[in-house]
């Protein structure tokens, strides 16, 4: 093997190792999310953890639907977004608030975090989910509950504000 062939082989080995580490990190994060949801739901709710491709599709749809500020938050000042601020004591009444705004809270939703690569979760907006939301939020800085079919979102921002928004 000449020098160029050895360098090429070394690059292939390094790339394979890098891909293996990426996959291991994805599996670790998926297991972390699965463990958390099994604890939160106690086996009573159905959820699906999406792979990275499906997660990226959901997040891309969210990003193209809602205007985002420079600090990775929905730009609530944008007039194309309707919004209501929610007091943390009113979290469990979010389904009723959605109904009052003309949305169907039984439609599947997706949960994702703002600053990490945890996979998206497909589930339903239930009382059990909302009553345990603090246990889910801790996994990342900001949490989003997004319904792509009805174009609404609940943003749990790290400054302790909660916003319901729609476009």
N, C-alpha and C positions, 0 to 999 in steps of 0.2 A: 504494500500500500504506500503510495506516495503522500507527500505532505497535504496536497489538496484533498485527496480521498479521505485521509485521517480527519482533516478539519470538517469536511462534509459529514462524515460519520459522527463526529463529536457533536456537531450542531443538531443532527437528527436525534441523538440520544438526549441532549438537553431539551429539545422541543417535546419529546415524548415524556420526559420527566415533568416538565411544566404542565402539560395536558393532564397528566395523572394527578398532580397536585390540585389543579382546578377542579377536577371531578371529585376528588376526596373532599375538598372544601364544600362543594355543592351538596354532597351526601351528608356531611356534618351539619350543615345548616338545615337541610331537610329533616334530619333526625331531631334537631333542636326544636324545630317548629312542630313536628309530629308529637314529640314528648309533651310540649307545652299544651297543645290543643287536647291531647288525651287527658291531661290533668284538668284543664279548664272544663272540658265538656263531660268528663267522667264517663265517656262511652255513650252519652245520650244523644249526641248530635252527629250528623253526617258532615264530613268535610273532605275536600280533595286538595292535595298539595300539588301545585302545577310544576311541571319541569321548567327549566330556564327559558326555553323557546316560547312556551305559552305565557309564562310570567312576563317576558319582554313584550309580547303582543298586547297584553292587558295594560301594562305601564305605558307603552307607546300610545295606545288609544286614550288613556287618561291624559297624557301630556298634550295630545292634539285636541282634546276636548275642552280642557280648562287652561286659562292663562296662568302661567307660573311666574313668580317674581325671581329676582336674582338669588334670593336666599332659600330657594327650593320650597317655596310655600305658594299656595294658590293666591293669586293677586285678587284679593277680595274687593279692591277698589275698582276693578274693571267692571264697567256697566253691563257687560254681557253675562255676568254671573249674578244670579239671585242668591241671597244668603240669609241665614238666620244664625245668630250666635246662640249656643246652647250652654246652659249652666250645668256643671258636672252633676248636680242633684237631679237633673232632668234627662240624663242619658237613657234611662229605660223607657222614656216616653218618645224616643226618636221614631218608632214605627207610627205612632199616632200623629206626630208632626208630619211625617211623610205622607200619610193618608190625607191630612188637611191641605197639603200642597198638590194633591192629585197623583201621587206616586203609589205604586203597589209594593209594600215592603216584603211581600212573599217571593219576589223575583230574586234569583241568585245574585249574590254580591261577591266581590273579591277584596281581600284584605292584603295590604302590602305596607312596607315600611319605607320611609323616605331616604335614609342614608346607609343602607346596607344591601347586601345581595341575598337576603332571605327570599325563598320562593313565595309566590302569591298563593293565597288560600282561596279556594272557591267554597262558599258555604251559604247559609241563609241568615238573614238578620233576625235573630231570635232574642227573646228576653234573656235566656241563659247566656248568650254571647255578650249582650250589653251589660248584664250584671257582673260579668267577669272581665270586662274590657281592660281594666287596669293591669290584670295579669298578662294580657296580650301586648299592651302598649310597651311594657318594659323591655321587650326584645329589641326595640330600636328607638331612635329619637322621636320620630314623627310617624303616626299611623294613619292610613287612609282606608276607609271602607268605600268602595267604588262600585256603582252599578252601571255597567256600560250600556245596557239596553235602555235604561231610563235616563241616563246621564245625570245622576246625582252622586254626591260624594259627602262623606263625613270626615272632616280633617281633625285629628287629635294632634295639636301642635305642641312642641316641647315647652312652650311658655304657658302651658295649662289652658289654652283656649281651645274651644271645640266649636267648629263651624259646620253647618249643613249648607251645602251649596248645590246649585243646579244650573244647567245651561239649556 
